[in-house]
Amino acid sequence: MDFVELVSAGGRARISCKGAQVCRAELGARPLLWCSPDAGMPVRGGVPICFPWFGKHPEGLPAHGFARLRDWQLLDQAADRALFGLDDDADTLALWPHRFHAEMAISLDDVLNFTFTVTNIDAAPIRFTYALHTYFAVDSLAEATVAFEQRQASVTLDDRIDAVFEDAPGRLVLRDGERRVAIDSPEMTSAVIWNPGDNDAPDIGDQWRNFVCVERGRIGAAAVTLDPDERHASSMRLSLI
């Protein structure tokens, strides 16, 4: 598996070309993301890209789409940034019969930035859902919360949770002890907060207390429809506050 390493004054990140998936990242010399020590594929942890559908597929196709399972092309690279591309091919067309070009740009300074774009290069409209399925490392799940800014509300994370918010604010804040992580994604109007709780999954096991997934994207009623040659772009910014 090929990896790209990003380094800046504010942190480090490691990205797999399989799925253009950030597997590890540090901000302020502390792990930002959780990743399972199990070496299976797809990698459990980091920031998987769920596209062109989120969640289970009604016809039994791979959950969360095929983007996280595909080799992405490294289009551009510098010390603190990388750009990956994914195009349709015979295998993707067998699962999702649409032509497209997707890009994921990842950059690192004192924040970790993601920009996800999809262009419809088909002759007909396409419709899709997506999410950045971010696994955040926490010291103690029982003491962590996700706050919804501007709503004066928060979600407690002491047990199994699978909560979907289809009209979430642009900023969520993960509170983990004294640390605060801002999750800014103004164009990604959907949010999912997930943790499996106590489980026997070989790539999670008793480590379920060490992470929470706060996912941003466009799912459900927020699905994206693109006409031919139309492009959709969205961003997510992870920072310490």
GURO-677838 format. One record per residue (C-alpha): residue number from 1; residue in one letter; x, y negated, z. Coordinates in steps of 0.25 Angstrom, whole numbers, plus 5000, padded with zeros to 4 digits. Each point is the difference from the previous one (the first is absolute). Last residue first. Layout:
+-----+----+------+------+------+
:   i : aa :   xx :   yy :   zz :
+-----+----+------+------+------+
: NUM :  a :    X :    Y :    Z :
...
+-----+----+------+------+------+
//
This chain:
+-----+----+------+------+------+
:   i : aa :   xx :   yy :   zz :
+-----+----+------+------+------+
: 241 :  i : 4961 : 4897 : 5079 :
: 240 :  l : 5007 : 5012 : 4992 :
: 239 :  s : 4997 : 5001 : 4986 :
: 238 :  l : 4993 : 5009 : 4990 :
: 237 :  r : 4995 : 4994 : 4987 :
: 236 :  m : 4991 : 5006 : 4990 :
: 235 :  s : 4997 : 4996 : 4986 :
: 234 :  s : 4989 : 5002 : 4989 :
: 233 :  a : 5000 : 4999 : 4985 :
: 232 :  h : 4990 : 5005 : 4990 :
: 231 :  r : 5002 : 4998 : 4985 :
: 230 :  e : 4991 : 5000 : 4988 :
: 229 :  d : 5004 : 5005 : 4986 :
: 228 :  p : 4987 : 5008 : 4999 :
: 227 :  d : 4990 : 4997 : 5011 :
: 226 :  l : 5004 : 5003 : 5014 :
: 225 :  t : 4990 : 5005 : 5011 :
: 224 :  v : 5006 : 5000 : 5014 :
: 223 :  a : 4993 : 5007 : 5012 :
: 222 :  a : 4995 : 4991 : 5011 :
: 221 :  a : 4987 : 5008 : 5002 :
: 220 :  g : 5008 : 5012 : 5005 :
: 219 :  i : 5015 : 4997 : 5000 :
: 218 :  r : 5009 : 4988 : 4997 :
: 217 :  g : 5013 : 5000 : 5008 :
: 216 :  r : 5006 : 4999 : 5014 :
: 215 :  e : 5003 : 5012 : 5009 :
: 214 :  v : 5004 : 4999 : 5015 :
: 213 :  c : 5005 : 5014 : 5004 :
: 212 :  v : 5004 : 5002 : 5014 :
: 211 :  f : 5013 : 5006 : 5005 :
: 210 :  n : 5007 : 5007 : 5012 :
: 209 :  r : 4988 : 5006 : 5007 :
: 208 :  w : 4998 : 5009 : 4988 :
: 207 :  q : 5014 : 5006 : 5002 :
: 206 :  d : 4994 : 5012 : 5007 :
: 205 :  g : 4999 : 5007 : 4987 :
: 204 :  i : 5002 : 4991 : 4988 :
: 203 :  d : 5007 : 5007 : 4988 :
: 202 :  p : 4995 : 5014 : 5005 :
: 201 :  a : 4986 : 4996 : 5001 :
: 200 :  d : 4995 : 5006 : 5013 :
: 199 :  n : 4992 : 4988 : 5006 :
: 198 :  d : 4998 : 4991 : 5011 :
: 197 :  g : 4995 : 4987 : 4995 :
: 196 :  p : 4999 : 4998 : 4984 :
: 195 :  n : 5003 : 4985 : 5000 :
: 194 :  w : 4993 : 4990 : 4991 :
: 193 :  i : 4997 : 4986 : 4998 :
: 192 :  v : 4994 : 4996 : 4986 :
: 191 :  a : 4999 : 4987 : 4994 :
: 190 :  s : 4994 : 4994 : 4988 :
: 189 :  t : 5001 : 4986 : 4995 :
: 188 :  m : 5014 : 5001 : 4993 :
: 187 :  e : 5001 : 4987 : 4994 :
: 186 :  p : 5004 : 4993 : 5013 :
: 185 :  s : 5010 : 5010 : 5005 :
: 184 :  d : 5007 : 4995 : 5012 :
: 183 :  i : 5004 : 5011 : 5011 :
: 182 :  a : 5006 : 4993 : 5011 :
: 181 :  v : 5008 : 5009 : 5010 :
: 180 :  r : 5000 : 4995 : 5015 :
: 179 :  r : 5010 : 5007 : 5010 :
: 178 :  e : 4998 : 4998 : 5015 :
: 177 :  g : 4993 : 5014 : 5001 :
: 176 :  d : 4996 : 5004 : 4986 :
: 175 :  r : 4990 : 4989 : 4995 :
: 174 :  l : 4997 : 5002 : 4985 :
: 173 :  v : 4994 : 4987 : 4994 :
: 172 :  l : 4991 : 5000 : 4988 :
: 171 :  r : 5000 : 4988 : 4990 :
: 170 :  g : 4991 : 4999 : 4988 :
: 169 :  p : 4987 : 5003 : 5007 :
: 168 :  a : 4993 : 5013 : 4998 :
: 167 :  d : 4988 : 5003 : 4991 :
: 166 :  e : 5000 : 5015 : 4997 :
: 165 :  f : 5004 : 5004 : 5014 :
: 164 :  v : 5002 : 5015 : 5002 :
: 163 :  a : 5003 : 5006 : 5013 :
: 162 :  d : 5007 : 5014 : 5001 :
: 161 :  i : 5004 : 5001 : 5015 :
: 160 :  r : 5005 : 5011 : 5009 :
: 159 :  d : 5005 : 4995 : 5013 :
: 158 :  d : 5006 : 4988 : 5008 :
: 157 :  l : 4999 : 4990 : 4989 :
: 156 :  t : 4991 : 4988 : 5004 :
: 155 :  v : 4995 : 4991 : 4989 :
: 154 :  s : 4999 : 4985 : 5001 :
: 153 :  a : 4991 : 4989 : 4999 :
: 152 :  q : 5001 : 4985 : 5000 :
: 151 :  r : 4995 : 4999 : 4986 :
: 150 :  q : 5010 : 4990 : 4995 :
: 149 :  e : 5011 : 5010 : 5001 :
: 148 :  f : 4996 : 5015 : 5001 :
: 147 :  a : 5009 : 5006 : 5010 :
: 146 :  v : 5005 : 5014 : 4999 :
: 145 :  t : 5003 : 5006 : 5014 :
: 144 :  a : 5012 : 5008 : 5006 :
: 143 :  e : 5001 : 5004 : 5015 :
: 142 :  a : 4995 : 5015 : 4998 :
: 141 :  l : 5008 : 5001 : 4987 :
: 140 :  s : 5013 : 4998 : 5008 :
: 139 :  d : 5013 : 4995 : 4994 :
: 138 :  v : 4994 : 4998 : 4986 :
: 137 :  a : 5005 : 5003 : 4986 :
: 136 :  f : 4990 : 4995 : 4989 :
: 135 :  y : 4996 : 5010 : 4989 :
: 134 :  t : 4995 : 4991 : 4988 :
: 133 :  h : 4990 : 5006 : 4990 :
: 132 :  l : 5001 : 4989 : 4990 :
: 131 :  a : 4986 : 5002 : 4994 :
: 130 :  y : 4994 : 5002 : 4986 :
: 129 :  t : 4987 : 5001 : 4993 :
: 128 :  f : 4997 : 5001 : 4985 :
: 127 :  r : 4991 : 4996 : 4988 :
: 126 :  i : 5005 : 4999 : 4986 :
: 125 :  p : 4994 : 4992 : 4988 :
: 124 :  a : 5002 : 5005 : 4986 :
: 123 :  a : 5011 : 5000 : 4990 :
: 122 :  d : 5010 : 5003 : 5011 :
: 121 :  i : 5012 : 4992 : 5003 :
: 120 :  n : 4994 : 4996 : 5014 :
: 119 :  t : 5011 : 4993 : 5008 :
: 118 :  v : 5002 : 5004 : 5015 :
: 117 :  t : 5008 : 4992 : 5009 :
: 116 :  f : 5005 : 5002 : 5015 :
: 115 :  t : 5009 : 4989 : 5007 :
: 114 :  f : 5006 : 5005 : 5013 :
: 113 :  n : 5008 : 4991 : 5009 :
: 112 :  l : 5008 : 5004 : 5013 :
: 111 :  v : 5003 : 4988 : 5008 :
: 110 :  d : 5014 : 4994 : 5005 :
: 109 :  d : 5005 : 5002 : 4986 :
: 108 :  l : 4995 : 5013 : 4993 :
: 107 :  s : 4993 : 5001 : 4986 :
: 106 :  i : 4992 : 5011 : 4994 :
: 105 :  a : 4993 : 4999 : 4986 :
: 104 :  m : 4991 : 5011 : 4996 :
: 103 :  e : 4995 : 5001 : 4986 :
: 102 :  a : 4989 : 5007 : 4993 :
: 101 :  h : 4997 : 5002 : 4985 :
: 100 :  f : 4988 : 5006 : 4995 :
:  99 :  r : 4993 : 5010 : 4991 :
:  98 :  h : 4988 : 5007 : 5005 :
:  97 :  p : 4995 : 5014 : 5000 :
:  96 :  w : 5003 : 5003 : 5015 :
:  95 :  l : 5005 : 5014 : 5003 :
:  94 :  a : 5004 : 5005 : 4986 :
:  93 :  l : 5004 : 4986 : 4997 :
:  92 :  t : 5010 : 5000 : 5012 :
:  91 :  d : 5006 : 5013 : 4994 :
:  90 :  a : 5001 : 4995 : 4986 :
:  89 :  d : 5006 : 4987 : 5003 :
:  88 :  d : 4995 : 4987 : 5007 :
:  87 :  d : 5011 : 4990 : 5004 :
:  86 :  l : 5006 : 4997 : 5013 :
:  85 :  g : 5010 : 4989 : 5003 :
:  84 :  f : 5009 : 4996 : 5012 :
:  83 :  l : 5007 : 4987 : 5004 :
:  82 :  a : 5010 : 4999 : 5011 :
:  81 :  r : 5005 : 4989 : 5009 :
:  80 :  d : 5010 : 4996 : 5011 :
:  79 :  a : 5013 : 5005 : 4993 :
:  78 :  a : 4995 : 4999 : 4986 :
:  77 :  q : 4992 : 5009 : 4992 :
:  76 :  d : 4992 : 5000 : 4987 :
:  75 :  l : 4991 : 5010 : 4992 :
:  74 :  l : 5002 : 5013 : 5009 :
:  73 :  q : 4990 : 5009 : 4993 :
:  72 :  w : 4990 : 5007 : 5009 :
:  71 :  d : 5000 : 5015 : 5003 :
:  70 :  r : 4986 : 5005 : 5003 :
:  69 :  l : 4994 : 5006 : 5012 :
:  68 :  r : 4996 : 4986 : 5007 :
:  67 :  a : 4993 : 4996 : 4987 :
:  66 :  f : 4992 : 5012 : 4999 :
:  65 :  g : 4987 : 4996 : 5008 :
:  64 :  h : 4997 : 4999 : 5014 :
:  63 :  a : 4996 : 5015 : 5001 :
:  62 :  p : 5004 : 5009 : 4989 :
:  61 :  l : 4988 : 5004 : 4991 :
:  60 :  g : 4989 : 5007 : 5007 :
:  59 :  e : 4988 : 4995 : 4991 :
:  58 :  p : 4995 : 4990 : 5010 :
:  57 :  h : 5014 : 4994 : 5002 :
:  56 :  k : 5004 : 4999 : 5015 :
:  55 :  g : 5006 : 4986 : 5004 :
:  54 :  f : 5004 : 4989 : 4992 :
:  53 :  w : 5000 : 5000 : 4984 :
:  52 :  p : 5009 : 4995 : 4990 :
:  51 :  f : 5009 : 4999 : 5008 :
:  50 :  c : 5004 : 5002 : 5015 :
:  49 :  i : 5014 : 4994 : 5001 :
:  48 :  p : 5007 : 5007 : 5012 :
:  47 :  v : 5007 : 4990 : 5010 :
:  46 :  g : 5009 : 5007 : 5010 :
:  45 :  g : 4995 : 5013 : 5005 :
:  44 :  r : 4997 : 5014 : 4995 :
:  43 :  v : 5009 : 5002 : 4988 :
:  42 :  p : 4993 : 5007 : 4989 :
:  41 :  m : 5007 : 5009 : 5000 :
:  40 :  g : 5006 : 5007 : 5013 :
:  39 :  a : 5013 : 4996 : 5007 :
:  38 :  d : 4993 : 5000 : 5014 :
:  37 :  p : 5006 : 4989 : 5008 :
:  36 :  s : 4987 : 4992 : 4999 :
:  35 :  c : 5001 : 4986 : 4997 :
:  34 :  w : 4996 : 4988 : 5008 :
:  33 :  l : 5002 : 4986 : 4996 :
:  32 :  l : 5005 : 4987 : 5006 :
:  31 :  p : 5012 : 5006 : 5007 :
:  30 :  r : 5008 : 4990 : 5008 :
:  29 :  a : 5012 : 4992 : 4996 :
:  28 :  g : 4992 : 4987 : 4998 :
:  27 :  l : 4992 : 5006 : 4989 :
:  26 :  e : 5003 : 5015 : 4996 :
:  25 :  a : 4994 : 5008 : 4989 :
:  24 :  r : 4999 : 5014 : 4996 :
:  23 :  c : 4993 : 5008 : 4989 :
:  22 :  v : 4996 : 4989 : 4991 :
:  21 :  q : 4993 : 5008 : 4989 :
:  20 :  a : 5002 : 4997 : 4985 :
:  19 :  g : 4992 : 5013 : 4999 :
:  18 :  k : 5013 : 5009 : 4998 :
:  17 :  c : 5010 : 4988 : 4998 :
:  16 :  s : 5001 : 5001 : 5015 :
:  15 :  i : 5003 : 4987 : 5007 :
:  14 :  r : 5009 : 4997 : 5012 :
:  13 :  a : 4999 : 4987 : 5007 :
:  12 :  r : 5009 : 4991 : 5009 :
:  11 :  g : 4999 : 4987 : 5008 :
:  10 :  g : 5000 : 4985 : 5002 :
:   9 :  a : 5013 : 4997 : 4994 :
:   8 :  s : 4997 : 5008 : 4988 :
:   7 :  v : 5002 : 5015 : 4995 :
:   6 :  l : 4991 : 5008 : 4991 :
:   5 :  e : 5004 : 5015 : 4997 :
:   4 :  v : 4994 : 5007 : 4988 :
:   3 :  f : 4998 : 5015 : 5000 :
:   2 :  d : 5000 : 5011 : 4990 :
:   1 :  m : 4995 : 5014 : 5004 :
+-----+----+------+------+------+
//
